[in-house]
Amino acid sequence: MTDQAPIDAASNTRFGRTFVALSVLGLAGVLSVIPSIFSQLDALPPELASLPTPLVVALSLASPLILLAVAVAVGTLLAHRVGLRSLVAARARSGEAIWRNLRPHIPMAFAVGMVYAVVVLALDALINPFANAELLADSFAEADILGQLLVGLFYGGIVEELLLRWGLMSLLVWFGWWVVQRRQGLPRPALVWVAIILAAILFGVGHLPAMASLVALTPLIIFRTVLLNALGGALFGWLFWRHNLEVAMVAHAATHVGFFVIRVGLLLLSLVMG
């Protein structure tokens, strides 16, 4: 009992430090959506529009903050048990360097994200003629591309990776490892791939509400939205597995940089040609 108490205390301290470090990282991402909340105040239903603006903002942030806390806690408890890593978590647990371990992978992660952005927009161009292309094009043309970039970099690149990869994927890998392998050895690649794909599909499904705010959800648009986002989810999940969470975050953020660069380029081209 005397020996166990210091071990438990050290474990609790490591959990607390990791939880706080990743939560602070995620908080920066959640706060990045505040400008978009202000931009949507005029579109609120009357019962919400009558509320004080700070209360509306707080209510809008409550759900992602709760989900973030749950995901960070789950990942902090389970990820390291199944061989999944975060450099921020390693820094909080044992003082490992973040930048030195992340820097060699940044060019690869950035390139992967940019290539994925090109693939998504190319597939989008193939699918859109059959999915009410004019309405989709009008919706995206009217969007605030700078605001989308900000949210994509911080909410997409940080918060979504904490939710879907650190929290959900770690839980799925751990559950498969516990059920199939009885917690023996490292999880088999097949188990990890099942978790990657399941988390990726849920990542795609999670984008349907945002799409529903732009267009009617026909079966083809649902398929398009889930497919294009699930491809990214699978890619980011693989990077998380083979490298670490922060590499997946860089690739995810780079995808939104790619979207921004391509859309600005197309906008400038249309101005020149027009």
KETI-842238 format. One record per residue (C-alpha): residue in three letters; x, y, z. Coordinates in steps of 0.05 Angstrom, whole numbers, plus 5000, padded with zeros to 4 digits. Layout:
% KETI-842238
ALAXYZ;...
***
This chain:
% KETI-842238
MET500050005000;THR505750475016;ASP509050354949;GLN502550394910;ALA500551084935;PRO506551454904;ILE505351064838;ASP498051264837;ALA499751984854;ALA504952014797;SER499951714748;ASN494652214768;THR499652784761;ARG501552554691;PHE494252494671;GLY492753184698;ARG498553514663;THR496853164597;PHE489553324602;VAL490854064616;ALA496054134561;LEU491653824507;SER485454184533;VAL489054864528;LEU491154684457;GLY483954494440;LEU481155114474;ALA484955554424;GLY481455184369;VAL474555244400;LEU475455994411;SER477056074337;VAL469655984320;ILE467556604358;PRO468057074297;SER463556594258;ILE458556594315;PHE458157354312;SER457257334237;GLN451156884246;LEU447557284300;ASP442857594250;ALA440556904227;LEU438656654296;PRO431456464311;PRO427556994351;GLU427956614417;LEU435556614414;ALA436357304382;SER433157614444;LEU438657334489;PRO444757744508;THR450457644458;PRO455457384510;LEU450356854531;VAL449256644459;VAL456756574449;ALA457356174514;LEU451755704494;SER454755604425;LEU461555424455;ALA458754964510;SER457654354467;PRO464554334433;LEU467954474500;ILE464453894533;LEU466053424475;LEU473253664476;ALA474053524550;VAL471152814542;ALA475552664482;VAL481852924514;ALA480452514577;VAL479151874537;GLY485251954494;THR489652124554;LEU487351494588;LEU487751014529;ALA492151264472;HIS498851084502;ARG496350394521;VAL495450214447;GLY501650554420;LEU498451194396;ARG502551824411;SER501852564420;LEU508053004425;VAL504353484470;ALA502352904515;ALA509452644515;ARG511953334535;ALA507053374592;ARG508452664616;SER516052614609;GLY518753274583;GLU520153034512;ALA521553584461;ILE515853764415;TRP518954174360;ARG525053734351;ASN520653124341;LEU515453474298;ARG519853894252;PRO522553314208;HIS515353104191;ILE512453794176;PRO514253814101;MET511253124090;ALA504953284130;PHE504053954095;ALA504953634027;VAL499953074044;GLY494753594065;MET495654014003;VAL495153403957;TYR488853183993;ALA485853873983;VAL487053813908;VAL484053113907;VAL477853343945;LEU476553923899;ALA477753493838;LEU472852963862;ASP468053523880;ALA468353773809;LEU466653073783;ILE460852963831;ASN457753653832;PRO454653623762;PHE450153083790;ALA449053423857;ASN445954093843;ALA452654403825;GLU449955113816;LEU447055143886;LEU453454863916;ALA457755343877;ASP453555933898;SER453855723971;PHE461355663972;ALA462356293932;GLU458556693984;ALA462456394041;ASP467656794080;ILE473956444056;LEU478456804107;GLY473756594163;GLN473655884135;LEU481255884135;LEU481556104208;VAL476555584231;GLY479755054187;LEU486655174215;PHE484755194288;TYR478154834297;GLY479254334241;GLY486654234250;ILE486554204326;VAL479654074355;GLU477153574304;GLU483653174310;LEU482953164386;LEU475752934380;LEU476152434324;ARG483252164328;TRP485652274400;GLY478952114432;LEU474751684386;MET480051304347;SER484051164410;LEU477750884442;LEU476050454382;VAL483150174378;TRP483350034452;PHE476449694450;GLY478549244392;TRP485149094427;TRP481548924492;VAL476248484459;VAL480348124405;GLN487348104434;ARG485648104508;ARG490448694516;GLN496448274494;GLY501948624454;LEU500749204408;PRO494149234369;ARG494448874302;PRO494449314240;ALA487549044220;LEU484649284286;VAL487749964278;TRP485050024206;VAL478049854229;ALA478550404281;ILE481450894229;ILE475850754180;LEU470250784232;ALA472851444259;ALA473551704188;ILE466451534170;LEU463851874233;PHE468352464215;GLY464652504148;VAL457852424180;GLY459552984228;HIS460053464169;LEU452853344147;PRO449653884193;ALA454254414163;MET452554184093;ALA445154184110;SER445754924127;LEU447955054055;VAL443854574012;ALA438354044017;LEU441353374036;THR439852923977;PRO442652213978;LEU448152413930;ILE450153023971;ILE450252584034;PHE454652083998;ARG459152633971;THR459952964039;VAL461352324077;LEU466052044024;LEU470352664015;ASN471152784089;ALA472152054106;LEU477952024057;GLY481252564097;GLY479452234163;ALA482751584140;LEU488951964119;PHE489452354183;GLY488151724223;TRP493851364187;LEU498551944202;PHE496551924276;TRP497951174278;ARG504551184240;HIS507251834269;ASN503452224321;LEU497452664333;GLU501053314316;VAL503053064247;ALA495752914233;MET494053624258;VAL499053934210;ALA496353534151;HIS489153714170;ALA490854454176;ALA494854434110;THR488654164076;HIS484954804093;VAL490955214069;GLY490354834004;PHE482854983999;PHE484255724012;VAL489955773961;ILE485955423906;ARG479555823918;VAL483356483919;GLY486956273856;LEU480456103821;LEU477356763845;LEU483257163818;LEU482956773753;SER475556923745;LEU476857663756;VAL482357673704;MET478357273654;GLY472057683668;
***
